[in-house]
Amino acid sequence: MSQRQPSLLQLDHGVLRIVFNFLEPAALARSACVCRAFREVATDEAYWEKHCTHRWTHPNKHLKHVFRGANC
């Protein structure tokens, strides 16, 4: 009898947020290309605001650049 392997897709959005918190912005943007569930979490504005203000002085100016680099 074979068992199904666990999948990241089975995690709820709260758990995905915790996992995605460890990703660099470019990797987070690329994760938005994986599936709808990942995109919903990865593109949350409040989440990105926290990421961007931590890394850049002017977050809104750089946010579009990060997503453009994801090549979705």
Secondary structure as a PSIPRED ss2 file (coil, helix, strand):
# PSIPRED VFORMAT (PSIPRED V4.0)

   1 M C   1.000  0.000  0.000
   2 S C   1.000  0.000  0.000
   3 Q C   1.000  0.000  0.000
   4 R C   1.000  0.000  0.000
   5 Q C   1.000  0.000  0.000
   6 P C   1.000  0.000  0.000
   7 S C   1.000  0.000  0.000
   8 L H   0.000  1.000  0.000
   9 L H   0.000  1.000  0.000
  10 Q H   0.000  1.000  0.000
  11 L C   1.000  0.000  0.000
  12 D C   1.000  0.000  0.000
  13 H H   0.000  1.000  0.000
  14 G H   0.000  1.000  0.000
  15 V H   0.000  1.000  0.000
  16 L H   0.000  1.000  0.000
  17 R H   0.000  1.000  0.000
  18 I H   0.000  1.000  0.000
  19 V H   0.000  1.000  0.000
  20 F H   0.000  1.000  0.000
  21 N C   1.000  0.000  0.000
  22 F C   1.000  0.000  0.000
  23 L C   1.000  0.000  0.000
  24 E C   1.000  0.000  0.000
  25 P H   0.000  1.000  0.000
  26 A H   0.000  1.000  0.000
  27 A H   0.000  1.000  0.000
  28 L H   0.000  1.000  0.000
  29 A H   0.000  1.000  0.000
  30 R H   0.000  1.000  0.000
  31 S H   0.000  1.000  0.000
  32 A C   1.000  0.000  0.000
  33 C C   1.000  0.000  0.000
  34 V C   1.000  0.000  0.000
  35 C C   1.000  0.000  0.000
  36 R H   0.000  1.000  0.000
  37 A H   0.000  1.000  0.000
  38 F H   0.000  1.000  0.000
  39 R H   0.000  1.000  0.000
  40 E H   0.000  1.000  0.000
  41 V H   0.000  1.000  0.000
  42 A H   0.000  1.000  0.000
  43 T C   1.000  0.000  0.000
  44 D C   1.000  0.000  0.000
  45 E H   0.000  1.000  0.000
  46 A H   0.000  1.000  0.000
  47 Y H   0.000  1.000  0.000
  48 W H   0.000  1.000  0.000
  49 E H   0.000  1.000  0.000
  50 K H   0.000  1.000  0.000
  51 H H   0.000  1.000  0.000
  52 C H   0.000  1.000  0.000
  53 T H   0.000  1.000  0.000
  54 H H   0.000  1.000  0.000
  55 R H   0.000  1.000  0.000
  56 W C   1.000  0.000  0.000
  57 T C   1.000  0.000  0.000
  58 H C   1.000  0.000  0.000
  59 P H   0.000  1.000  0.000
  60 N H   0.000  1.000  0.000
  61 K H   0.000  1.000  0.000
  62 H H   0.000  1.000  0.000
  63 L H   0.000  1.000  0.000
  64 K H   0.000  1.000  0.000
  65 H H   0.000  1.000  0.000
  66 V H   0.000  1.000  0.000
  67 F H   0.000  1.000  0.000
  68 R H   0.000  1.000  0.000
  69 G C   1.000  0.000  0.000
  70 A C   1.000  0.000  0.000
  71 N C   1.000  0.000  0.000
  72 C C   1.000  0.000  0.000
